[in-house]
């Protein structure tokens, strides 16, 4: 399954997904082509219901595509999942409310059969990384939405995956919290060098974070344009003040409008 | 920490809501109780009602204190029988619900059966139980078990049937069956199991006392009430009723405390 020119972090070729339903079938994805280099950060942006989450679910082996092929580090999604190649961050924090922050973060390690001291050690490091080391004994309900999502990121990182699949993780947060978490994510990504696929419907978020923005149209969901973001890394709060940043935001917005006009 | 998402209505109006103040919660029922007892006492005294018909509260109270040790013993036995029945019925029902969840037709079939048993006056089964177990404590336990199991099955099966994004999480981390059960499915069903217990436990006490009344072990509340009533010891019967009430309240408090402990993470139990 290895790609010809070295191994890509993520690859989709000719991916289609048709959902069968009573009110007529829905073609959620059609002919999706996407390549993300190892260590790259790609955002997928599109209107609600365009199938961008479906694409992420296909990469994370939560659903089967109807047509086409996907690979994660050169493996099929199922193989990659079994090999713990990727971690998933969901739309909601998706923490288990009956478990403390610490035990939420150790869950993937527990599944892997890692011994308890190592589990706790790793969870501590991950929570340190997301700045929540002092909240290990708290329960999820005692944390704000932004903090909960940071715990979810720590959990996804606990198995040290080389790929992170993030499904609109900051979509439910207010803009100030979102901006702060974007900065956090940049800092974390800088220390990890993981491949990230990031689903969002925020243009500024997509431009700020990514090295590549994939613009999707809806019904059928397909990638209509790939925009390279050549803003320098590491990105920080000054990045948002750069004129190039605004030019790229405008470019992505135009591409989104074109994508919706085409249908 | 925010209370905006907390479940349950709260009076946020400027008006002071006496009925919901801690003092009001205790004070109003207590006042009610005192007034009721006073009327009862006066009615018996002034109306010259015979003690065999309806003893005055003061008379019942004196007897209750006098026989307290005996009554505690009886209540303890009744409580143990009920507890055994609840435990047995719950374990069977929860295990069954856990096993058939996912097998739709079997689950539906058992739910229908549960509804039928719930509609049945369980006491009618007592003669059948005595055929199996004789007039023993075991028959009482079996009765409680039969009464509790369908309730617990209905609640547990509802708890197991729930799905959430957590299922995706479990799949994404390749969790095995055992982890999925212990880390997700069982805790997710726990609020339903606790709700089931809040319904089933008071019912269990009732079933136990009625079953004891028809027969069963000698030193229990139900058997005591029957024996004393045949001897026209009305005061003794009433003092046993008081003890039965106390047992019911105690058990209710116990379940509430368990609920609060096990579901302290649950949204509806958050402190505002």
Interface residues (C-beta under 8 A of the other chain):
Chain A: X57 X60 X61 X62 X81 X82 X84 X87 X88 X90 X91 X92 X94 X96 X97 X98 X99 X107 X108 X110 X111 X139 X140 X141 X142 X144 X159
Chain B: X1 X165 X166 X168 X169 X171 X172 X173 X174 X175 X176 X179 X183 X184 X187 X190 X264 X265 X266 X267 X270
